[in-house]
Amino acid sequence: MQDDFIKLSQFLKLNDLVQSGGEAKHLIQTGHVLVNDEIELRRGRKLYAGDRVTFSGKTYQVKQPST
């Protein structure tokens, strides 16, 4: 991650929560993913360190990128 953010669909893929971008898109657009305890329908949502992503009953914290 070269920027200080990561897109929601990329986060799901990088953390092996989905198998493909298409799967991420479907799950996000059908309301199965929460960001900071709110349903997020935008797969391009920018996530920053400290944001929380909840998917399939588990919550994952976005970490500061390593330099």
PyMOL Python script that loads the backbone (N, CA, C, O; Angstrom):
from pymol import cmd

cmd.read_pdbstr("""\
ATOM      1  N   MET A   1       0.849  -1.175   0.000  1.00  0.00           N
ATOM      2  CA  MET A   1       0.000   0.000   0.000  1.00  0.00           C
ATOM      3  C   MET A   1       0.888   1.231   0.000  1.00  0.00           C
ATOM      4  O   MET A   1       1.576   1.499   0.985  1.00  0.00           O
ATOM      5  N   GLN A   2       0.882   1.976  -1.087  1.00  0.00           N
ATOM      6  CA  GLN A   2       1.769   3.122  -1.209  1.00  0.00           C
ATOM      7  C   GLN A   2       1.132   4.409  -0.720  1.00  0.00           C
ATOM      8  O   GLN A   2       1.844   5.345  -0.355  1.00  0.00           O
ATOM      9  N   ASP A   3      -0.186   4.477  -0.705  1.00  0.00           N
ATOM     10  CA  ASP A   3      -0.881   5.658  -0.223  1.00  0.00           C
ATOM     11  C   ASP A   3      -1.199   5.472   1.253  1.00  0.00           C
ATOM     12  O   ASP A   3      -0.909   4.432   1.844  1.00  0.00           O
ATOM     13  N   ASP A   4      -1.803   6.503   1.832  1.00  0.00           N
ATOM     14  CA  ASP A   4      -2.179   6.370   3.237  1.00  0.00           C
ATOM     15  C   ASP A   4      -3.597   5.824   3.379  1.00  0.00           C
ATOM     16  O   ASP A   4      -4.172   5.866   4.467  1.00  0.00           O
ATOM     17  N   PHE A   5      -4.163   5.313   2.288  1.00  0.00           N
ATOM     18  CA  PHE A   5      -5.478   4.693   2.323  1.00  0.00           C
ATOM     19  C   PHE A   5      -5.485   3.445   1.459  1.00  0.00           C
ATOM     20  O   PHE A   5      -4.585   3.228   0.648  1.00  0.00           O
ATOM     21  N   ILE A   6      -6.503   2.635   1.642  1.00  0.00           N
ATOM     22  CA  ILE A   6      -6.731   1.470   0.796  1.00  0.00           C
ATOM     23  C   ILE A   6      -8.221   1.424   0.509  1.00  0.00           C
ATOM     24  O   ILE A   6      -9.031   1.744   1.379  1.00  0.00           O
ATOM     25  N   LYS A   7      -8.588   1.031  -0.694  1.00  0.00           N
ATOM     26  CA  LYS A   7     -10.002   0.939  -1.034  1.00  0.00           C
ATOM     27  C   LYS A   7     -10.600  -0.301  -0.383  1.00  0.00           C
ATOM     28  O   LYS A   7      -9.928  -1.316  -0.198  1.00  0.00           O
ATOM     29  N   LEU A   8     -11.875  -0.192  -0.043  1.00  0.00           N
ATOM     30  CA  LEU A   8     -12.565  -1.262   0.673  1.00  0.00           C
ATOM     31  C   LEU A   8     -12.471  -2.600  -0.055  1.00  0.00           C
ATOM     32  O   LEU A   8     -12.187  -3.620   0.572  1.00  0.00           O
ATOM     33  N   SER A   9     -12.702  -2.612  -1.354  1.00  0.00           N
ATOM     34  CA  SER A   9     -12.642  -3.884  -2.092  1.00  0.00           C
ATOM     35  C   SER A   9     -11.236  -4.476  -2.050  1.00  0.00           C
ATOM     36  O   SER A   9     -11.083  -5.695  -1.963  1.00  0.00           O
ATOM     37  N   GLN A  10     -10.212  -3.631  -2.110  1.00  0.00           N
ATOM     38  CA  GLN A  10      -8.828  -4.108  -2.028  1.00  0.00           C
ATOM     39  C   GLN A  10      -8.546  -4.681  -0.642  1.00  0.00           C
ATOM     40  O   GLN A  10      -7.872  -5.703  -0.512  1.00  0.00           O
ATOM     41  N   PHE A  11      -9.059  -4.025   0.383  1.00  0.00           N
ATOM     42  CA  PHE A  11      -8.868  -4.500   1.753  1.00  0.00           C
ATOM     43  C   PHE A  11      -9.441  -5.904   1.922  1.00  0.00           C
ATOM     44  O   PHE A  11      -8.807  -6.774   2.519  1.00  0.00           O
ATOM     45  N   LEU A  12     -10.643  -6.119   1.393  1.00  0.00           N
ATOM     46  CA  LEU A  12     -11.262  -7.440   1.505  1.00  0.00           C
ATOM     47  C   LEU A  12     -10.439  -8.502   0.796  1.00  0.00           C
ATOM     48  O   LEU A  12     -10.286  -9.613   1.304  1.00  0.00           O
ATOM     49  N   LYS A  13      -9.908  -8.169  -0.375  1.00  0.00           N
ATOM     50  CA  LYS A  13      -9.098  -9.133  -1.128  1.00  0.00           C
ATOM     51  C   LYS A  13      -7.753  -9.392  -0.443  1.00  0.00           C
ATOM     52  O   LYS A  13      -7.336 -10.543  -0.315  1.00  0.00           O
ATOM     53  N   LEU A  14      -7.086  -8.345  -0.011  1.00  0.00           N
ATOM     54  CA  LEU A  14      -5.762  -8.506   0.604  1.00  0.00           C
ATOM     55  C   LEU A  14      -5.813  -9.293   1.914  1.00  0.00           C
ATOM     56  O   LEU A  14      -4.836  -9.939   2.295  1.00  0.00           O
ATOM     57  N   ASN A  15      -6.941  -9.235   2.591  1.00  0.00           N
ATOM     58  CA  ASN A  15      -7.096  -9.964   3.847  1.00  0.00           C
ATOM     59  C   ASN A  15      -7.767 -11.318   3.657  1.00  0.00           C
ATOM     60  O   ASN A  15      -8.204 -11.943   4.623  1.00  0.00           O
ATOM     61  N   ASP A  16      -7.845 -11.769   2.406  1.00  0.00           N
ATOM     62  CA  ASP A  16      -8.417 -13.077   2.058  1.00  0.00           C
ATOM     63  C   ASP A  16      -9.836 -13.273   2.586  1.00  0.00           C
ATOM     64  O   ASP A  16     -10.215 -14.379   2.972  1.00  0.00           O
ATOM     65  N   LEU A  17     -10.615 -12.196   2.602  1.00  0.00           N
ATOM     66  CA  LEU A  17     -12.006 -12.290   3.032  1.00  0.00           C
ATOM     67  C   LEU A  17     -12.914 -12.616   1.854  1.00  0.00           C
ATOM     68  O   LEU A  17     -14.031 -13.098   2.042  1.00  0.00           O
ATOM     69  N   VAL A  18     -12.434 -12.352   0.633  1.00  0.00           N
ATOM     70  CA  VAL A  18     -13.147 -12.689  -0.601  1.00  0.00           C
ATOM     71  C   VAL A  18     -12.142 -13.267  -1.584  1.00  0.00           C
ATOM     72  O   VAL A  18     -10.934 -13.076  -1.441  1.00  0.00           O
ATOM     73  N   GLN A  19     -12.653 -13.974  -2.581  1.00  0.00           N
ATOM     74  CA  GLN A  19     -11.781 -14.599  -3.578  1.00  0.00           C
ATOM     75  C   GLN A  19     -11.503 -13.703  -4.778  1.00  0.00           C
ATOM     76  O   GLN A  19     -10.481 -13.861  -5.446  1.00  0.00           O
ATOM     77  N   SER A  20     -12.414 -12.756  -5.057  1.00  0.00           N
ATOM     78  CA  SER A  20     -12.251 -11.940  -6.260  1.00  0.00           C
ATOM     79  C   SER A  20     -12.844 -10.556  -6.056  1.00  0.00           C
ATOM     80  O   SER A  20     -13.584 -10.305  -5.105  1.00  0.00           O
ATOM     81  N   GLY A  21     -12.500  -9.673  -6.969  1.00  0.00           N
ATOM     82  CA  GLY A  21     -13.061  -8.336  -6.947  1.00  0.00           C
ATOM     83  C   GLY A  21     -14.560  -8.361  -7.183  1.00  0.00           C
ATOM     84  O   GLY A  21     -15.296  -7.557  -6.609  1.00  0.00           O
ATOM     85  N   GLY A  22     -15.016  -9.279  -8.024  1.00  0.00           N
ATOM     86  CA  GLY A  22     -16.445  -9.414  -8.287  1.00  0.00           C
ATOM     87  C   GLY A  22     -17.218  -9.823  -7.045  1.00  0.00           C
ATOM     88  O   GLY A  22     -18.315  -9.328  -6.787  1.00  0.00           O
ATOM     89  N   GLU A  23     -16.635 -10.729  -6.285  1.00  0.00           N
ATOM     90  CA  GLU A  23     -17.273 -11.150  -5.036  1.00  0.00           C
ATOM     91  C   GLU A  23     -17.319  -9.988  -4.050  1.00  0.00           C
ATOM     92  O   GLU A  23     -18.332  -9.775  -3.384  1.00  0.00           O
ATOM     93  N   ALA A  24     -16.224  -9.237  -3.958  1.00  0.00           N
ATOM     94  CA  ALA A  24     -16.179  -8.069  -3.069  1.00  0.00           C
ATOM     95  C   ALA A  24     -17.254  -7.066  -3.469  1.00  0.00           C
ATOM     96  O   ALA A  24     -17.983  -6.559  -2.617  1.00  0.00           O
ATOM     97  N   LYS A  25     -17.352  -6.781  -4.762  1.00  0.00           N
ATOM     98  CA  LYS A  25     -18.343  -5.832  -5.267  1.00  0.00           C
ATOM     99  C   LYS A  25     -19.753  -6.263  -4.872  1.00  0.00           C
ATOM    100  O   LYS A  25     -20.536  -5.455  -4.372  1.00  0.00           O
ATOM    101  N   HIS A  26     -20.071  -7.522  -5.095  1.00  0.00           N
ATOM    102  CA  HIS A  26     -21.411  -8.026  -4.784  1.00  0.00           C
ATOM    103  C   HIS A  26     -21.712  -7.903  -3.289  1.00  0.00           C
ATOM    104  O   HIS A  26     -22.778  -7.418  -2.911  1.00  0.00           O
ATOM    105  N   LEU A  27     -20.786  -8.337  -2.445  1.00  0.00           N
ATOM    106  CA  LEU A  27     -21.021  -8.317  -1.006  1.00  0.00           C
ATOM    107  C   LEU A  27     -21.151  -6.889  -0.472  1.00  0.00           C
ATOM    108  O   LEU A  27     -21.968  -6.622   0.409  1.00  0.00           O
ATOM    109  N   ILE A  28     -20.345  -5.980  -1.006  1.00  0.00           N
ATOM    110  CA  ILE A  28     -20.417  -4.581  -0.567  1.00  0.00           C
ATOM    111  C   ILE A  28     -21.744  -3.970  -1.008  1.00  0.00           C
ATOM    112  O   ILE A  28     -22.441  -3.350  -0.204  1.00  0.00           O
ATOM    113  N   GLN A  29     -22.092  -4.140  -2.270  1.00  0.00           N
ATOM    114  CA  GLN A  29     -23.291  -3.493  -2.809  1.00  0.00           C
ATOM    115  C   GLN A  29     -24.590  -4.080  -2.269  1.00  0.00           C
ATOM    116  O   GLN A  29     -25.648  -3.463  -2.401  1.00  0.00           O
ATOM    117  N   THR A  30     -24.526  -5.248  -1.669  1.00  0.00           N
ATOM    118  CA  THR A  30     -25.731  -5.837  -1.071  1.00  0.00           C
ATOM    119  C   THR A  30     -25.781  -5.643   0.449  1.00  0.00           C
ATOM    120  O   THR A  30     -26.616  -6.242   1.127  1.00  0.00           O
ATOM    121  N   GLY A  31     -24.889  -4.809   0.976  1.00  0.00           N
ATOM    122  CA  GLY A  31     -24.961  -4.408   2.374  1.00  0.00           C
ATOM    123  C   GLY A  31     -24.380  -5.372   3.381  1.00  0.00           C
ATOM    124  O   GLY A  31     -24.749  -5.327   4.554  1.00  0.00           O
ATOM    125  N   HIS A  32     -23.474  -6.249   2.956  1.00  0.00           N
ATOM    126  CA  HIS A  32     -22.887  -7.233   3.867  1.00  0.00           C
ATOM    127  C   HIS A  32     -21.612  -6.753   4.565  1.00  0.00           C
ATOM    128  O   HIS A  32     -21.030  -7.486   5.364  1.00  0.00           O
ATOM    129  N   VAL A  33     -21.178  -5.528   4.267  1.00  0.00           N
ATOM    130  CA  VAL A  33     -19.931  -5.021   4.835  1.00  0.00           C
ATOM    131  C   VAL A  33     -20.210  -3.712   5.572  1.00  0.00           C
ATOM    132  O   VAL A  33     -20.895  -2.827   5.060  1.00  0.00           O
ATOM    133  N   LEU A  34     -19.667  -3.612   6.777  1.00  0.00           N
ATOM    134  CA  LEU A  34     -19.798  -2.381   7.550  1.00  0.00           C
ATOM    135  C   LEU A  34     -18.429  -1.731   7.705  1.00  0.00           C
ATOM    136  O   LEU A  34     -17.415  -2.414   7.846  1.00  0.00           O
ATOM    137  N   VAL A  35     -18.417  -0.421   7.677  1.00  0.00           N
ATOM    138  CA  VAL A  35     -17.204   0.345   7.964  1.00  0.00           C
ATOM    139  C   VAL A  35     -17.537   1.254   9.139  1.00  0.00           C
ATOM    140  O   VAL A  35     -18.473   2.050   9.078  1.00  0.00           O
ATOM    141  N   ASN A  36     -16.772   1.128  10.192  1.00  0.00           N
ATOM    142  CA  ASN A  36     -16.998   1.904  11.417  1.00  0.00           C
ATOM    143  C   ASN A  36     -18.459   1.785  11.877  1.00  0.00           C
ATOM    144  O   ASN A  36     -19.101   2.778  12.223  1.00  0.00           O
ATOM    145  N   ASP A  37     -18.962   0.552  11.871  1.00  0.00           N
ATOM    146  CA  ASP A  37     -20.294   0.195  12.366  1.00  0.00           C
ATOM    147  C   ASP A  37     -21.453   0.724  11.519  1.00  0.00           C
ATOM    148  O   ASP A  37     -22.591   0.761  11.987  1.00  0.00           O
ATOM    149  N   GLU A  38     -21.174   1.135  10.276  1.00  0.00           N
ATOM    150  CA  GLU A  38     -22.235   1.584   9.375  1.00  0.00           C
ATOM    151  C   GLU A  38     -22.134   0.816   8.068  1.00  0.00           C
ATOM    152  O   GLU A  38     -21.037   0.570   7.567  1.00  0.00           O
ATOM    153  N   ILE A  39     -23.297   0.432   7.508  1.00  0.00           N
ATOM    154  CA  ILE A  39     -23.295  -0.271   6.224  1.00  0.00           C
ATOM    155  C   ILE A  39     -22.642   0.617   5.168  1.00  0.00           C
ATOM    156  O   ILE A  39     -22.961   1.799   5.046  1.00  0.00           O
ATOM    157  N   GLU A  40     -21.731   0.028   4.414  1.00  0.00           N
ATOM    158  CA  GLU A  40     -21.028   0.757   3.349  1.00  0.00           C
ATOM    159  C   GLU A  40     -21.344   0.088   2.024  1.00  0.00           C
ATOM    160  O   GLU A  40     -21.113  -1.110   1.862  1.00  0.00           O
ATOM    161  N   LEU A  41     -21.869   0.850   1.078  1.00  0.00           N
ATOM    162  CA  LEU A  41     -22.257   0.314  -0.221  1.00  0.00           C
ATOM    163  C   LEU A  41     -21.281   0.692  -1.333  1.00  0.00           C
ATOM    164  O   LEU A  41     -21.471   0.290  -2.481  1.00  0.00           O
ATOM    165  N   ARG A  42     -20.241   1.455  -1.010  1.00  0.00           N
ATOM    166  CA  ARG A  42     -19.272   1.899  -2.025  1.00  0.00           C
ATOM    167  C   ARG A  42     -18.001   1.051  -1.945  1.00  0.00           C
ATOM    168  O   ARG A  42     -17.291   1.080  -0.940  1.00  0.00           O
ATOM    169  N   ARG A  43     -17.721   0.299  -3.005  1.00  0.00           N
ATOM    170  CA  ARG A  43     -16.520  -0.544  -2.978  1.00  0.00           C
ATOM    171  C   ARG A  43     -15.246   0.292  -3.038  1.00  0.00           C
ATOM    172  O   ARG A  43     -14.180  -0.178  -2.640  1.00  0.00           O
ATOM    173  N   GLY A  44     -15.344   1.520  -3.529  1.00  0.00           N
ATOM    174  CA  GLY A  44     -14.184   2.403  -3.609  1.00  0.00           C
ATOM    175  C   GLY A  44     -13.970   3.237  -2.362  1.00  0.00           C
ATOM    176  O   GLY A  44     -13.122   4.130  -2.353  1.00  0.00           O
ATOM    177  N   ARG A  45     -14.729   2.959  -1.303  1.00  0.00           N
ATOM    178  CA  ARG A  45     -14.583   3.699  -0.046  1.00  0.00           C
ATOM    179  C   ARG A  45     -13.134   3.645   0.406  1.00  0.00           C
ATOM    180  O   ARG A  45     -12.544   2.568   0.493  1.00  0.00           O
ATOM    181  N   LYS A  46     -12.562   4.806   0.694  1.00  0.00           N
ATOM    182  CA  LYS A  46     -11.178   4.864   1.150  1.00  0.00           C
ATOM    183  C   LYS A  46     -11.129   4.572   2.642  1.00  0.00           C
ATOM    184  O   LYS A  46     -11.849   5.180   3.433  1.00  0.00           O
ATOM    185  N   LEU A  47     -10.273   3.639   3.010  1.00  0.00           N
ATOM    186  CA  LEU A  47     -10.072   3.270   4.403  1.00  0.00           C
ATOM    187  C   LEU A  47      -8.726   3.801   4.871  1.00  0.00           C
ATOM    188  O   LEU A  47      -7.735   3.746   4.142  1.00  0.00           O
ATOM    189  N   TYR A  48      -8.702   4.304   6.073  1.00  0.00           N
ATOM    190  CA  TYR A  48      -7.477   4.842   6.659  1.00  0.00           C
ATOM    191  C   TYR A  48      -7.164   4.084   7.948  1.00  0.00           C
ATOM    192  O   TYR A  48      -8.029   3.411   8.509  1.00  0.00           O
ATOM    193  N   ALA A  49      -5.936   4.199   8.401  1.00  0.00           N
ATOM    194  CA  ALA A  49      -5.528   3.530   9.638  1.00  0.00           C
ATOM    195  C   ALA A  49      -6.505   3.883  10.755  1.00  0.00           C
ATOM    196  O   ALA A  49      -6.834   5.051  10.965  1.00  0.00           O
ATOM    197  N   GLY A  50      -6.961   2.858  11.463  1.00  0.00           N
ATOM    198  CA  GLY A  50      -7.901   3.044  12.554  1.00  0.00           C
ATOM    199  C   GLY A  50      -9.342   2.731  12.175  1.00  0.00           C
ATOM    200  O   GLY A  50     -10.173   2.489  13.051  1.00  0.00           O
ATOM    201  N   ASP A  51      -9.654   2.732  10.864  1.00  0.00           N
ATOM    202  CA  ASP A  51     -11.001   2.356  10.447  1.00  0.00           C
ATOM    203  C   ASP A  51     -11.232   0.888  10.784  1.00  0.00           C
ATOM    204  O   ASP A  51     -10.290   0.097  10.841  1.00  0.00           O
ATOM    205  N   ARG A  52     -12.506   0.531  11.007  1.00  0.00           N
ATOM    206  CA  ARG A  52     -12.877  -0.838  11.316  1.00  0.00           C
ATOM    207  C   ARG A  52     -13.811  -1.368  10.226  1.00  0.00           C
ATOM    208  O   ARG A  52     -14.784  -0.713   9.853  1.00  0.00           O
ATOM    209  N   VAL A  53     -13.502  -2.550   9.729  1.00  0.00           N
ATOM    210  CA  VAL A  53     -14.316  -3.216   8.716  1.00  0.00           C
ATOM    211  C   VAL A  53     -14.920  -4.455   9.351  1.00  0.00           C
ATOM    212  O   VAL A  53     -14.200  -5.295   9.890  1.00  0.00           O
ATOM    213  N   THR A  54     -16.241  -4.572   9.290  1.00  0.00           N
ATOM    214  CA  THR A  54     -16.920  -5.742   9.826  1.00  0.00           C
ATOM    215  C   THR A  54     -17.524  -6.523   8.670  1.00  0.00           C
ATOM    216  O   THR A  54     -18.257  -5.982   7.842  1.00  0.00           O
ATOM    217  N   PHE A  55     -17.197  -7.810   8.635  1.00  0.00           N
ATOM    218  CA  PHE A  55     -17.666  -8.682   7.572  1.00  0.00           C
ATOM    219  C   PHE A  55     -17.844 -10.077   8.143  1.00  0.00           C
ATOM    220  O   PHE A  55     -16.952 -10.594   8.816  1.00  0.00           O
ATOM    221  N   SER A  56     -18.967 -10.676   7.883  1.00  0.00           N
ATOM    222  CA  SER A  56     -19.251 -12.043   8.304  1.00  0.00           C
ATOM    223  C   SER A  56     -19.064 -12.228   9.820  1.00  0.00           C
ATOM    224  O   SER A  56     -18.529 -13.238  10.278  1.00  0.00           O
ATOM    225  N   GLY A  57     -19.521 -11.225  10.580  1.00  0.00           N
ATOM    226  CA  GLY A  57     -19.493 -11.329  12.027  1.00  0.00           C
ATOM    227  C   GLY A  57     -18.158 -11.037  12.695  1.00  0.00           C
ATOM    228  O   GLY A  57     -18.051 -11.125  13.918  1.00  0.00           O
ATOM    229  N   LYS A  58     -17.142 -10.692  11.919  1.00  0.00           N
ATOM    230  CA  LYS A  58     -15.824 -10.392  12.491  1.00  0.00           C
ATOM    231  C   LYS A  58     -15.421  -8.975  12.116  1.00  0.00           C
ATOM    232  O   LYS A  58     -15.763  -8.486  11.039  1.00  0.00           O
ATOM    233  N   THR A  59     -14.695  -8.323  13.010  1.00  0.00           N
ATOM    234  CA  THR A  59     -14.245  -6.953  12.775  1.00  0.00           C
ATOM    235  C   THR A  59     -12.733  -6.937  12.611  1.00  0.00           C
ATOM    236  O   THR A  59     -11.995  -7.567  13.369  1.00  0.00           O
ATOM    237  N   TYR A  60     -12.295  -6.199  11.600  1.00  0.00           N
ATOM    238  CA  TYR A  60     -10.873  -6.079  11.261  1.00  0.00           C
ATOM    239  C   TYR A  60     -10.493  -4.608  11.310  1.00  0.00           C
ATOM    240  O   TYR A  60     -11.224  -3.751  10.815  1.00  0.00           O
ATOM    241  N   GLN A  61      -9.350  -4.326  11.907  1.00  0.00           N
ATOM    242  CA  GLN A  61      -8.880  -2.945  12.002  1.00  0.00           C
ATOM    243  C   GLN A  61      -7.885  -2.666  10.889  1.00  0.00           C
ATOM    244  O   GLN A  61      -7.004  -3.480  10.610  1.00  0.00           O
ATOM    245  N   VAL A  62      -8.033  -1.506  10.256  1.00  0.00           N
ATOM    246  CA  VAL A  62      -7.097  -1.085   9.215  1.00  0.00           C
ATOM    247  C   VAL A  62      -5.831  -0.595   9.911  1.00  0.00           C
ATOM    248  O   VAL A  62      -5.891   0.253  10.801  1.00  0.00           O
ATOM    249  N   LYS A  63      -4.695  -1.128   9.501  1.00  0.00           N
ATOM    250  CA  LYS A  63      -3.415  -0.791  10.115  1.00  0.00           C
ATOM    251  C   LYS A  63      -2.694   0.284   9.309  1.00  0.00           C
ATOM    252  O   LYS A  63      -2.954   0.467   8.120  1.00  0.00           O
ATOM    253  N   GLN A  64      -1.800   0.980   9.964  1.00  0.00           N
ATOM    254  CA  GLN A  64      -0.925   1.952   9.293  1.00  0.00           C
ATOM    255  C   GLN A  64      -0.020   1.197   8.336  1.00  0.00           C
ATOM    256  O   GLN A  64       0.559   0.182   8.724  1.00  0.00           O
ATOM    257  N   PRO A  65       0.124   1.658   7.090  1.00  0.00           N
ATOM    258  CA  PRO A  65       0.985   0.942   6.143  1.00  0.00           C
ATOM    259  C   PRO A  65       2.444   0.946   6.593  1.00  0.00           C
ATOM    260  O   PRO A  65       2.920   1.914   7.185  1.00  0.00           O
ATOM    261  N   SER A  66       3.132  -0.131   6.308  1.00  0.00           N
ATOM    262  CA  SER A  66       4.559  -0.227   6.624  1.00  0.00           C
ATOM    263  C   SER A  66       5.350   0.551   5.584  1.00  0.00           C
ATOM    264  O   SER A  66       5.012   0.541   4.400  1.00  0.00           O
ATOM    265  N   THR A  67       6.394   1.217   6.026  1.00  0.00           N
ATOM    266  CA  THR A  67       7.223   1.977   5.083  1.00  0.00           C
ATOM    267  C   THR A  67       8.546   1.303   4.869  1.00  0.00           C
ATOM    268  O   THR A  67       9.376   1.799   4.106  1.00  0.00           O
TER     269      THR A  67
END
""", "prot")
cmd.dss("prot")
cmd.show_as("cartoon", "prot")
cmd.util.cbc("prot")
cmd.orient("prot")
